[in-house]
Amino acid sequence: MSILDQRKLIESIHPFELLSPITLDNLMKKIDIAYYPKETLLISKNLPSVAFYIIIKGSVKEMIDGEIYTLFNAGDSFDADALIYEKANGDFIVEEDLICYEIKKEDFIDLMQDKSVQGFFLKDFIERHQHLKNYSSQSELTPFLIARVRDIFLHNACIVDEKESIKSALKKQKELKTNVIIVKYRDDFGIVTDTDLRERVLLGGISTEDEIHKIATHNLITIEKNDFLFNALLLMTQKEIKRVVVKEDEKIVGVLEQLDLLSYFANHSHLIAVQIDKAQKFDDLKALGGDFKNLIVSLRAKGVKVRYITKLLSSLNEKIYKKLFEMCVEESLQKDCALVLMGSEGREEQTIKSDQDNALVIRDGVDVELFREPMMELNRQLLELGFPKCSGDVMVSNEFWRRSVASYKSLIDKWTYDMSDGSVQNLSIFLDSKCVVGDCSLLKELRAHLHNNFYARDDVLAHIAKAILNFDTPLSIFSGFVIEKEHNNRLDLKKGGIFALVHGVRTLSLKHAIDATNTIERIKELNNIGVIDKTFATELIESFDTLSSIRLKAMLEAKNIEESNYINPKKLEKIDRDLLKDSFKIINKFKKFMSFHFHLNMVV
């Protein structure tokens, strides 16, 4: 191998490429090439490490408690921890004759004086995982990702006492040149917008001499000054509002307007939301066509985390469902039902349009047949907008998923007690249910009934939890990827990793009556009540983010929906391969946790 090739190999290993040219030149002079035959013990608890190894050819296995924990191959490096902390967790043994570079211990410790090297090798799993992800996308980082509310212009806040007259408050608003009036109560705040003035003063007959609280709207929507701007955009999209009030240490410090936010981002996501709101007919929605995919590509290119992309996309999809519902269902019937999204839509984890999973809950005493034609039309329009048909027919066009509250309760009872494969599957789908329009109290009643059915029912919960073992994690005992030849040497991300995490967290949430449907929110709630500790919760969230991010890239590149879950690990960048391996290890750790928690070895 030439000197140039040697340098390229060293620079390909993060974080050595961050070293200055002079430091790297000095390092190259100190690196040795070594050979070790098979079965050579390099490091163990009783054999201190003498070097940092970079494999040119061959492989090394790390054994912990008699089992292979990791297999290092060409291009991999090890073991910084053994040098830094002067101890090893396992034995590092040559698996295949090894040719490697060695950086002697004293030279490696000298390198640790460089903050970029030190900052990476001193991190724990979570920090190192996050560091690799940030590094992987740092070339795409923009102010879009890192900007905070404090970085943008904020309008003055016009704050008046609840007893002040409307006329006096309007004079103050004019002086401060603000678009809204914030009303201060003893323990709370309200807001008065142009809409309130038009509807309640000009059209409602309230005098301008009356007190301002008479026309104020309670439940002021706020955001912290140090929060991310993207969260402000998400909040405006979800709440269908044009501004948010900004707080710092519980004190109101200004108002963030939608127009200022949009001009800062120069992004059209909120414009899509406005177009949906203004749609008068089906063709108006159809015209949005490719905007959603373009939006995903744009946000991903700017380094926005998948969890935020999915939440924004979910908000926009929900707007479409609401608009179609209003177009298809007579106004007199809208209050007697609840349109429900399930699956990835219900969890707010959908990106590229995947299979529909939706249902309709109808108020007891109302004729279910009244909703047959409207739901058939709703389904037809969804299909035309690009929402694929569910392969399992979990859609409002199927009468099985279009029934009364009482009928759903009977169905839930059946699912709970017969525990057939079909019942477990339907129950899992329904657990992710989220109401998007109509009378949402109908779904709330069903979810309460569901949780009551599972109170202290660990035996039944174990049967549900066992589904996480249906698919093997595609990681071999040698820490290599297990690929499927029938799928062109690729692996299935959904079956191999995402399903186990989503379903396991969903089952734990059912056991502890957690009402959240989003996987990350569920993990946080499980941590809050002490089911899992903070470190494990963070590991799960980081792993879920990694799997979702890699899957999103595959979905954008896939020719059809059937191929969207498959990736070829060899085509990933080395950093992404390392992140994927780490994530699969956490999935296996989670499966062991679930097996112990629910005693899955005893479930038949």
N, C-alpha and C positions, 0 to 999 in steps of 0.2 A: 504494500500500500504506500503510495507516494505521500510526501509531506503535506501536499495540498489536500489529498483525500483524508489524511489523518485530521487535519484542521477542520474539514467539513463535518466529519463525524463528531468531533468534540462540540462544534458549534450547533449541531443538530440536537444536542441534549440541553434541555432547559434546566438551570438558568445560565449555563456557560456562555451562551451567545450574547449575554448582556455585559460580559466583561469588556473592558477597554482593549484596544488592539495591543497596547504595550503589555498589559497583564496577560493576555492570551498568548502573546509571543513568548513570554517568560515561562508560562505553563507548558507550552509545547516542548521546551527544552528539557523539562523535568519529567515528562511522561515516559514510562518504560513499557515495553511489550513483553508479556509473559505467556508461558504455556503451562497448563496443568492437565494431567491425564484424568480420565474418568474415575470417579469415587474419591477424588481428593477433597478433604475437608478444609475449607478456606476460613470459615468463621464459625464459632460456636460459643456457648456460654462459658466454656473453659478455655477457648482459644481466641484471644483478643484479635480484633481486626488490625491489619497493618497498612491497608490501602483502600482507596475507592476504586472499584472495578468498572470498566466499560467493556462490554463484550463485543469482540470482532467476529468470532465464530465459535459455535458450540452453545452449551446451555448450562445453567446452574439452577438447582432446586433449593428452595428454602423449606426446611422441615420444622414443623412445630407440633409437639406432642405426638410424634410418630407419623404425622400426615403431611402430605405436600401442601404447603400454603400458597406458594408462588413459584412459577417457573420463569426464569429470566433467559431471554434469547438474544440473538444478534441485535445490537443497537440499544439494548437495555443497560441500565447501570444499577449498582448497589454498593455498599450499604452505608449511607451517610450516617444513619442513626448509631450504628455500631462504633463509628469513629468519634462522633460528637459526644455520645453518652457513655462510651467505653463499655458497652455491654450489648449483647445480642439476645433477641427473643427466641431464636431458633438456631438450627444448624444450616449453613450454606455449603452444599455439596455439589461437586461437578457432576452433572448428569451426562453430558457428552464432552469429549475432549475439548478443552477450552483454550482459545487464544484471545487475549484481552489486553487492554491498556490498563496500567496501574498508575494512580496518583498517590504517592506515598502519604502516609498519615500526616506528617509535619507540613507537607506542601498543601494538603487539603485544608488543614486547620488555618494555614496562612490565607488561603482563598476565602475562608469564612470571615475575614476582615472586610471583604467587599459586601456592602449592605444588601445588594441584590441577591447575592448567593446566600448570605446569612438569613435574609428574610424569607427565603424559600425553604431551606433545609430545617429551620427551627420551627416550622409550622406543624400543627397536628393534622390529622386526616382531613378535618373539615376545612381548615384554613388553606391547606395545600390544594384540596379539591377546588375550592373557590378561586384560589390564585391561578390554577391551571385554566379554569374556565374564563377568567378575566383576561388572561394572557392570550388565550385562543382567539378571542374576539377583539383584542385591544386595537387592532388596526381599523376596526369599524366603529370604535367608540366616538360619539359625538356629544355635543351639549344636550341632545335629546335624551340621552340615557342618564346623564349625571346632573342635569340642571335641577335646581330646587326652587320652591316658591319664592324664596328670598332673593333669587337671581332676576326676577322679573318685576316690571313696574306694577305697583299696587295703587289703586285709587283710594283717595281719602274716604274714611268711613264717617258718614253722617249719623251720629248716635243721639237720640233724643229720649227723654223720659216718657213713660207710658201715659202720663197725665197731660202732656203737652198737646196743644191743639193741632189739628191737621194743618191749618193755615200757617202757624208758627214753624212747624216742622218743614213745610215746603219752602219757607224763606231760608232756613238754614241749609236745606239741600241745594238751593240755588246758589247760595254764597260759596259752598264747598264744591260746587259743580260735580255732584255725584249722581248716579243713576238710581240709587235706592236709599231708603231710610231705614236705619236699624233702630228698633224700639227696645229700650231697656226696661225690663220688669225687675222685681225684687230679686228673683233667683234665676232669671232666664232672659233670653233675647228673642225678639220677633223681627220680621222684615216686612217692609212695604215697598212694592214694585209699581211700575206704571200700570200693570194689569189690575192691581188692587185698587188704585185710584180710579181707573176707568170703570171697573165693574161695581165698586161699592160707593164711590162718590158721584161720578157723572151719571151712571145708570142706576145706582142703588138708592140714591136720594139722601145719603148721609151728608150732613152739613160739614163744611170746612172748619166750623167752630167747635165741632165735637172733638173728643180726645182721640189721639192717634191710634191707641190700642184697639179701637173699634174696627179698624180696617187692616190690622196687622195679621200676618200669617206666622204661627208658632213653628217650632221644630226647625230652627235656624241651621242650615247646613254649612259646616265649617271645615277648614283644613289647617294643619299646623304650618307655620312659616318655614320650618326646616324639612317639611315633607317634599317628596319628589313632584315635579311638575306633571309627570306622566300620570301620577295618581289623581291630580286635579282634573286632568283630561278625562280619566276614567270615571271620576265622580260625576262630572257634568254630563257625560254620556249616559250613565246609569240612572241618574235622577232627573234627566231631561230638564236641566236648568242652564241659565246663561251666565251665572256667576257664583262664586263661593266666597264666603267671608273668611278672612285669614286671621288666625290667632297666634299669639306667642305668650307662653306661660299663662294661659287662660284669659289673656287680655286681647281685645280686638285691635288689630293694627292696620287693617285695610281691607280692600275688596279686590278680588281677582276677576277680571271680566273675560268672557269667552273669546272676544275678538282679539284681545291682547295675547291670550294663550295661543290662539291659532296662528297669529302672525309670527309668534316666537318659534313655533314648531314648523310652520310652513308645511303642514301635513293636512290631508283632506279627510281624515277619519271622522271628525266631527261633522264635516260637510255631508258625508254619507248619512249620518244620523239625521241631519236636517232634511235631506232629500227623502228619507223614509217617512219622517213625520209629515212632510208636505204631500206625500203621495195620495192622489185622489182615486186612482184606478190601478188595476193590476199591472198594466203596461208600464206605469211609472216605476214600480218596483223591479220589473224585468229589465228596465234600462240600466239598472245598477250593475248588471252582469258581472264583468271581470273586476270590478272595483275591490272586492273583498280579497281576492288573491293578490292583487297589486299592493293592497294595504299590508298584507302579511309579509310579502317580500320586502317592502319598504321598512317596516318596523324591525324585521329580523336583520336587515342590512345595517341598521343603526344600533344594533347591539341590545335591543330591548329583550328582557327575559321572556321566555315562552309563557310563563304564568300570567304576565301582564297582557301579552298578546291575546291569549285565550279569553281572558276576562273582558277585554275590549270587544273581541269578536262575538263573544256570547251576548254582550249587551246589544250589539247591533242585530244579531240574529233574533233576539227576543223582541226587538222593535218590529222586525218583519213579521214574526208570529202574531204580535198584537194587531198590526195593521191588517193582516189577512183575516184574522178572527173578526175584526170589526166589519170587514167587507163581506164576509161569508155568513155571519150569524146575525139574525134580526136583533135589534137593540132590546126588544122586550124579553129576549131569551138569554142575553148576555149575563144577566145577574143571577141566573139559575144554574150556572155551570162554572167549571174551572178548567182552563186549558193547561195541561201539565207536560213539561219536558222531562225526559229521563235519560239515562245513559250519560255519555260525555257532555251532551247539551245540558242536562240537569246538574252536572258537576261543574259546569262552566269551564270545561277543558277541551272543547271542540275547537279545531282550527280550520283546516280544509273541510268542507262540508262532507260529513260521514253519514252513515245510515241514520234515518229518522228513528227516533224513539219518543213517541208522544202518546198522550191519552187524554180522555175527557172524563171529568167527574161531574155527575149531574145531581142536582138537589133531589132528595127524596120527595115523591109525590108529583114530580114533573114527568111527563111522557118522554121516555128515552127516544122514541121514534122521531120526535120533533127535530132531533139533532143529526139524524142519519144523513140527509142530503147536504146540510151545511158542512159536515165533517168530510164527506166524500169530495166536496168541492175544495175544501181547505187542503186536503191531501193532494188533489190534482194540481193545485196551484203551487204547492211546495215542490212537487216533482218537477214542474215546469221551471221553477226558479233554481233548480240544480241541487235540491236536497234529496239524495238518493233514497229509493225505497228500502225499507228495512227487510233484510233477508228473513227475519223471524216474524214479519208482519206485525211488529209492535207499533201500530199506528192508529190514529183516530178513525181511519176508514174501516178498521176491523172492529166489529161489535164487541169482541172480547175486551177491548181497551176503551169501551165507550159504555159506561153503565152508571147506575145510581150509587150514592154513598153506601146505602145498606147492602147493595150487591157487592161492592168492593170490600166491605167489611167481611162478608161471608167468604169472599175469595181469599182475603188475607188469612182468615182462620184456616182455610183449607191448606194454603201454602205452609202455614206454620206447623200443622199437625201431620201432614202426610210425608213431607220431606223427600218427595221424589225429585229426580234430577230436574224435571221441568219446573216444579214448584220452587226449588232453590234458585233456578235461573230467573224465573219471573220475580221472585222476591228480591233478588239482587238488583234487577232492573228498577223495580219500584222504590227501592231504598234511596235511589238517587233522584227522586222526583222533586220537581220544583215548579210551582205555579207561576205562570207568566201573565195571565190575564183572566178576568172573570172574578168570581167570588172565591178568593184564596182560602177563606176559612173552611171551605169544604175539604180541601187537601189537608189542612192543618188537623182537622178532626180525624182523618184517616191515619195520619202519621202518629197521632196520639194513641189511636187504637192499636197500631202496629207495635209501638214501644211497650204498651201494656201487655201485649201478648208474649213479649220476650223477657219480661221481668223475671229474673232468677231462673232463666231457662238455659243454663250453660250446656246442657246435653244437646239441645237443638242447635244452639249457636256453634257448637263444635262441628256438627254436620255441615253447616254453612261454611265455616272457616276452612274445612278440609279441601275445598275447591282450589285453594292456593297451591296445593301440591299436584294439581292436574297436569301442569307443564313444568318440565325441568328448566332450570336456569341454564342458558347456553354458555356455561363456563366449565371447562373440564377440571379435574383434580390437579392438573398441571397449570391452571390459570390460563389455558388457551381457549379460544372461542370454539364452540361446537356449532358447525354449520350444517345446513341441509342441502345435500346434493340435488334433491328434486327441485330445489328452488335456487339453482345456479350458485351453489356454494354461499348462500346467504343465511342469515338468522332472523327469526321473528322477534322483533323488539316487544311487541304487545304481549304475546304469549310468554316469552322468555323472561320479561321483567316487569312491565307496567301492570299487567293483570294482577300478579301476586300482591304487589304493593297496594294497588287501588282496592282490590277485594278484601285484603287483610285489614286495611285501615277502615274500610266500610263496615266490616263485621265487628271490629272493636267499638266503632261508633254506635252500632246498633245495641251492643251489650250495655253501653254506658249512656244510652238515650241522648246522644249528641245529635242535634237537629241539622247541623251544617251538612252540605252535600259536597262541597269542594274538597278534594283530597288534602291539599296543603292546610286548609282551615281545619279539617278534621284532625290532622296530625298535631297542630298547635293546641287544639282543645284536649286531645289525649295527653299532651304534655302538661297542660294547665291543671288537669285533675290527677296527675301523678301516675298514669298508666305506663308512660314511657318517659325517660329522663330527657333533659334538654339536649344533651350530646347526641343521643340516638335519634331524637326528633329532627335535629339539624341534618344528621347524616341521611335520613330518609328523604327530607325535603331536597337536599342537594342531589341525591341520586335520582329522584323523580324529575327534577329540573333537567338533569343531563339526559336521561332517557327520552324525555319529551322533546328536548331540543334536537337531538339526533333524529328522532322520529319525524319531526316537522320537516327537516331537510329532505328526508326520504319521501315524505308525502308530496312535497313540492316538485320532486324530480320524477315521481312515479307516473307511469302511463295510464294506470287505472287504479281503482280503489282496492282491488284484490292484492296488488303488489305494494301498497303504501306502507305496510308494516315491516317490510323486509329490507335489510341493509347488508352490504358486503363489508365486513370489518377491515378487510385488506385495503379498501379504498378510502378509509378514514385517515385523517392526519394522525401522526403518532400521539399527539396530546389527546385527541378525541378517543383513540383506542385505549389509552391509559385511563381516561375518565370513565369510559364504558366498563372496563374491567373493575375499577373501584366500585362502580354503581352495582354491578352484578354481585360483587362480594357482599355489599350491604343488603341486597335482596336476599341472598342466602342466609345472612345473619338474621334478617327479619323473619324468614320462614322458620328458622330454629326457634326464634322467640315465640312465634304463633303456635308452633307445635308444642312447646312447653306450656304456654299460657292456656291452651284449650285441650291439652293431653291428646293430641291428634293421633298418637301411636295407638290409642285405645279405641279410636272410632273405626267402625267397620261399614 
